[in-house]
């Protein structure tokens, strides 16, 4: 392994700067993802329209059992808020919807119901999109890590983010990055486990990526409370908007400094790295300076495929 791993894919700070074409492609990817996430809501609205059409008047809607949750949504009550309401509160919200909005719509009350349903679902979609850059970044890095391991002939297991279960590598690994929260593999006779978005007890904060000297079978709170088990820690910032680039870097820089200071107090120096999608020229200069003096050990621009493959190979080799 080279003494300075970043030199495998970077020759100067200019290589870290995100080009305009990558920014444009990033915004297009966000639009595609937003449409993908909106598809279930549009399908729900179509189903609601068909079921609601059975009612002759707005008042009859409360007697159609299968649309009661949708009526609550159309009344402006989110799924999260609904869990805190009593039955009488929900009934009052639906009656308010009927009296104030559906009845005044006359014969178009079904269309009004669907519009208001989609309005609330739009808020839900907007909330889910707030960290979509981070989600897409995690998917891209995960796919690169999987590819590096696969072409090296190494088997792996991956952690399902919803079921929290480890799944053995299979011949068909398409789309597993959509639900992947961790990876585990062997480096020679040593086990390695990578976990996304972990609150590191010593740092007392969330860290985007942590690589452990540990097998998945042994992975437990005892491990991530043990400073000596950490091999590498890194920050992954997937936001593509250039306007937010500097803020993302400041957040990451603060987190990485805290990591370094914390582990230094244990006389430890794990590998630290930064991966970002939106990197402006001044920011690239700061990152490069930290790489040159050894504050950071590696860095990459998420939009540059060669850089992501290189830093993934480096992580898999640690």
Secondary structure, DSSP 4 states (H G I P E B T S, - for coil): --SSGGGGT-SSGGGGSPPHHHHHHHHHHHHHHHHHHHHHHHHHHHHHHHHHTT-SSGGGGGG-GGGHHHHHHHTT--HHHHTT--HHHHHHHHHHHIIIIIGGGGGGHHHHHHHHHHHHHHHHHHHHTTTHHHHHHHHHHHHHHHHHHHHTT--EEEEETTT--EEE--S--TTGGGGEEEEEEEETTEEEEEEEEEEETTTTEEEEEEEEES-TTT-SHHHHT-GGGEEEEEEEE----GGGHHHHHHHHHHHHHHHHHHHHTTT---EEEEEES---HHHHHHHHHHHHHTSSSEEEETT-HHHHHHHHHHHHH-
